[in-house]
Amino acid sequence: MAAKEAQSAMPVEILHLSSVIKRPLVDEAGDRLGRVQDLIVRVGESPHPPIVGLVVKIGGRDLFVPIRKIAGFESGRVHFAGERVDLRRFERREGELLLAKDLMARHLINLVGGRIIRANEIELARIDGTWEVVGVDPTSRPVLRRLVPRRLGEGIKPKALVDWASIEPFVSHVPTARLHIPYRKLARLHPAQIADLVEAASHEEGEEIIEAVGQDRELEADVFEELDTEHQLEFVESRSDPEAARLLSSMAPDDAADLIMEVDQDRRLPILALLPEPQQRKVRSLLSYNPETAGGIMNPDFLSLPEDVPVAAVLDAIRTSRIPPESLQVVFATAPGGDLTGSASVVSLIKADPRQTFGTVVRPIPAHVHADWDLHATVRKMTDFNLVVAPVLDPEHHHLLGVVTVDDVLEFVLPTGWRRDFGMTSAEG
């Protein structure tokens, strides 16, 4: 036990990747054998992947040197401990990364906070006798370290090290490694965070993220709804009409209508015709309104129930509803003839006696908007009456056409490109 504690108390040896690449490989006598081209790690088995070997150029050939034959990294040289070097050419194996070629100065996904970072330096550590990748430095300090003399540069320590356990590389950087971005890790992020990743990445990188979340059609649609129009079009234009229709069919009708209006005119009707009939009907209805009116931004999906049902039945309907949560914050009541009589917030329903009838909980609707109201009038009404969900009524005030939620109007209140203006979609480093 004492020996183990003494070993764990030993200082961890830290190494910058840049201090190894292009350094000479020397034998025990100090004679030069070749030059280090890269370090190889195996991913997928540990949160901190181990270094399994080096790629060393000897006599014009890239050869593999296993890490067990490396005695150490000292004085700007890599020390070889074996008797001879295997002269077979290096060939990458499945699940292996070349740290310099695949990752240095490349984009990586930092899953903590959902950010794109640039690997300006990769940090290694020797832990219990094994060299591992422990983190990435996305700041400009590694660049400074390489610009100053080596003896001074080594004193510039990492300032904002990102733990490798929270990082995922892009497949396009390592096409021969057969890697993939794990859906289960991306799914922990909010759709808006995933959309930020897509917008900060290149088109090829963004396609990888969309492909990963595509395992969950609902999440894919949520992410797509969060993308700005430019990126939505970029991905729709690269897909066939059936693929575009499949994606739009899982989006909220109002978001699908907004996007289809941005698609090239000759593709609109073919894509629209491929939507499932219920979705197609809703989208066609929304397209009949001016996009800068309450009718143009409303969501036709809402929950309404007869006012004579018990509160318990309303709560059950909320639990099983597939309507977006932002539209479910308010439930609407109808009279036997179908006319709208009032609404109730989810909070008031939870507080009510489940045996009460729905009609005893609802309040009449004094505040509402109409489909032809412009956005300024809609926002003003919602602000004046503190509405998180505004009902859109027909001219006779009998029927509910749809609802406008706070998130619908925020997109129009905030300035265009606000995410980029505040650095939310820019790559770190």
N, C-alpha and C positions, 0 to 999 in steps of 0.2 A: 504493500500500500504506500509506504514512504517513498519507494523508488518511483511509483507511478505519479505521486504528487510532485516529486522533484522534477520529473520529466515534463509534466504539464506546466510547471512554473518556469520552464526554460523560455527565453525570448523567442518569438516566432521570426524566422528568417523571411524577409520580404524582398521581392525582386520585381523590377520593372521589365516588361517584355522588351521595350526599346533598348534596354541595356544588354540584351542577349542577341538580338537579331543583328546579323552581319559581323558578329564577333568571331574570332578564330577558334577553332577546335584544336586543342593541343594534347599531345600524349604526356605520359608521366615524366618524360625528360624535358618537356617544354617545347618540343618540336611541333611545328604546325602541320596538321593533317588536312584541314579544309576550313570552310567558313559556314557558320550556322545560317540557314535560310529561314527556318520557321520552327515553331513548337507545335506538337500535335496533342490534342486532348480528346478524350472520349466522353461524349455527352449522353445524358439520359439515365445514368445510373446513380448519380449523386448531385446534390444541389451545388457542389463545388467540384466540377469535373477534374479528374486527375490528368496530369501530363504523362503521356505514355511514351513519348519519344521526341526526337528532333529530326528535322530534315537538314542534312548537311551536304553542301556541294564539295565534292572531292573529285579532282580530275575531270571537271566538266560534267559530272553526273550527280543528280540528286539522290542521295542515299539515306536510308533509315537507320538511325542510331537509337536503340532503346534507352529509356531514361535510367534504367538500372546500371548502364555502363558510363554514366556521367558522375564524376566524383564531386563536382561542384562548379559554381559560377563565381570566379574571383578575378580581380585585377583586369577586368575587361576581357577575360578569356574564359572559355568553357573547357573544363578538364576531362579528358577521356580516360577511363579507368580500365578498359579492356585490353586484351592483347592484340586483337586485330579488328578491323572494321569489315562488316558484311558488305560486299560490293554489289548486292542486288539493288536495282533501282527502287526508289520509294513509290508505293502505290497506296492511295488513300483507301481506307476501309469504311464500311458503312458505319455511320454514327460518329465519325471523326471530324474534328474541326482543325483547320490550320489557323492559329491565332493571328498571325500577321496578315496573311493573304485574305482570310475570310472576314476578320473582325476589325482590325486596326483601321481607324478613320472611317468606319462604316456606321450606318444607322443600326441601332438596337432598340428593342422595346423594353422600357422600364415599367414593369407591371405594377409597381407601387406608385399610385397616383396617375397611371396611364400616360406616360410621356415617351416621346422619341428622344433618344440621346445619341451622341456620337462618341465612339470609343477612341478618345485621343490617347489613352494609355490603358493597358491591361496589367493588372497587378496580380502577382503570383506569391504564394506563401508555402513554406515547407512546414507541414504539420504532421507530427508523428512519423517523420521520415519520408513523407510523400509530398511531392510538389503538386499544388492544386491552384486552379484559377479562383481567386477570392473576390475580385471586383473589377470595376471599370471606372476610370477617372474621365468624366466628360468635360472637365474644365479646360482652360487654356494653359494651365500650369505645366502639363507635360510638354507642350510645344516650347514653352520657355526653357524647360529643362534641357531640351535637345539643342537649343540655340546657344546656350552658354557653355563654357569649357566643362568637360566631363566631371572633373573633381568638384566643381561648384554645382553642376546640375544635379548630381546625386543627392545634394542637400535639400533640394526642393521637394518636399513631401506632398503626397496626395492631400487635397483639401476637402473634396466632396466625393469620396469613394462610394460607388453604388454597388451594393452586394450582388454578386453574380447570381445568387439564388432567386433574385427578382427579375432577372433579365432573360429575354428570348431573342435569338438571332433571326434574321430573315432568311427564308429558304433561297431566295434569289442570289444571296451572297455565296451560298455553298451548294450549288446545284448538283454536285456529285455525292453529297453526303446523305441524301435521302432523308432529310430532316423535315419537320413540319411544325407550324405554329400550333401549340396545343389549345384546342377549343376550351377545355375545362378551365384553363387559366384566364383566358380572355373573358369568359363568361362571368368571372367575378367582378368585372368592371361594369360601370353603368354604360348603357348604350351611347350616351353623349361622350363619355371618355373614349370609347372605342372609335367613335366618329372623329374625335380629335386626333387619334393616332393615324387614321386613314388620311386625314387632311394634311397632316405634317409629313407623311411619308411620300415616296415617289409613287407613280401610278402602279408600277410592278409590285412594290411593297404593299400598297393599298389593296391590290387584288388578292394578295396572300391573306391579308387580314379578313377581307370579305369572304374569301373561300373558307377560312377557318370557322367563322361564325355561321357560315351557311349550313353547318350541321344542325343548327336550330333555326328553322325558318322564321319563327316569331322574333328571335333576337336579330336575325339578319334584317328583317323589315324594320325593327326598331332602330337599328344602327343606320339604315339607309334613310329613314325619316330625319335623323339628326344631322345628316350631311348637308353642307351648303349646296345650292342648286348647281354650281359649277361641277362639283364632284359627282353629284347624282347623275348629271348628264354624261359625264365622262364614262361612268360605268355602264349606263344604259346603252350608250352608243356602241359599246364594245360587245353587246350581247344581241342575240337574235330576237325577233319579235316574240316567240314563245317564252324565251328566258326572261325578257323584260316584263311580259304579262304575268308570269309566275311571281316575280318580285313585287309588282304593283298590286297583285291580288291579295298579298298578305299585309299591305300597308293600310293605314287608316284611310277611308275614302277621301277626306279632304286633302291629305298629303298626296295621295295618288292622283287626284285631279290637278293639283298644283304642278306636279311633275310632268304629267302627260301634256300639259299646255306648253311646256318648255321643249318637248321633243320635236324633231323636224316634222313639219306638217304632213309629209307623205307617209309618215309612220304612225301618226296618231290614231287614225281609224282602224288600221290593222291590229295594233296593240289593244285598243279599246275593245274590239270585237272578240279578242281572245280571253278577256276577263270573265270570270264566272258571272252568271246572270245577276245574282243579287248585288255583287260589287259593281258590275257594269251599270246597273240601273242607278245606283247611288252616285257614281262618278258622273254619269251623263246629266243627272239632275244638278249636281254642283257646277258643272261646266256651263250651265245656262245662266249662271249669275256672274256679274262683274267680279273679277278676282279681288278687287279692292273694296269689297262691301262685306257686310256681316254674312250674307249668303255665300259669298265666295270663300270665306275662311271657316264657316261653321262645319261641325261634324254632325252628320245625320244619324249617328249612333248614340242613343241615349236610353235610359231605363224609365219606362212609365208603366204604372199598374193601376187597376181600378181602386177607387178610394174606399171601397167597402171591404177590401181584404185585410186580414190582421197584420199588424206590424211584423210579426214573426215570419209571415210569408214574404214580406218585402225584404227582410234581412236575408232570407234564404235565396231570394232572387239576386241580391247583390253578391252573395258568395259564389254563385254559379255563373254569373254573367261574364262574358268575354269582352264587354265594352271596356275601352281604356280607362284606367283608374281615375284620370283627371276629369273624365265626364261622369264618373259614378259618384262624385262628391255630393251630388244632388239627385234625388229621385222625384219624378213627376207623377201627379195623380190625375186620373180622368174620371169623368162622370159616366153613368151608364150609356149615354149617347156618344161617348168618345171625346167630348169637349174637355179641354184642359181646365182643371179647377184649382191647382196649386202645386206646391213642391215642398219637400222636406230635406234637410241636410242629413247626411249619414250620422252625424253626431247626435242630432235630435232623435233619430230612429233608435240608436243604441241606448239612449237614456230613457226612452219610452217603455211602457209596459208592453211586452210582446203580445198580450191579449187585446190591446187596444186596436181599433180599426185605423187603417192608414189615414182616413179622412180626418180623424181627430187630431192628428199630428201635423198635417200639412198646413202651410200658410198660403194665403192668396198671393198671386204674383203681381205686385205693383210695378216691379222693375223688369223690363224686357227690351229687346231690340227687334227690328224688322230686317228682313233679308236685303232690302235696298238701302239700308243705312250705310254711310261711308265709315271708314275705319275710325276716323276722329270722333264721330258721334258715338260709335260703339264703345270706344275706350273711355270716353267721358261718362257714359252711362254706367259702365262697370266700375269706374273709379268713384263716382258719386254715391253709388249704393253698395260699395265694397263687395262686388260680386266676383266669385271665383268661377262661377258657371253662369252665363247669361243665356236665357231661353230666347230662341228666335221664333217669333209668332207670325202666323199668317195675318193678312190685313184685317180680318174680322175678329182676331184675338180668340179664335176657337181652338186652333190646332197648333201643335209644336212641330216646326220644320226641322229643327236641329238645335245645337248648342254651340256657343262660343266660349272657350275656356281661356284662362289667363295665359297659358303658354301659347295659345294661338295668336293673341294680340302682342305678346312680348316680341315675337319675331319681327313685327312691323314697327314697334316702338324703338327697338335698339337699332343703332346705325348699321348699315351694310358693312360686312367684314369685321364686326366688332370682336370676334374671337382672335383674328389676326392682329387687330389693333392693340389688344391687351396681351399678346404673346401666348395665347392659349393653344395655338396650333403650331407653334414654331418648335423646331428641334432644339434640344438643349445641347450646349457645347459648340 
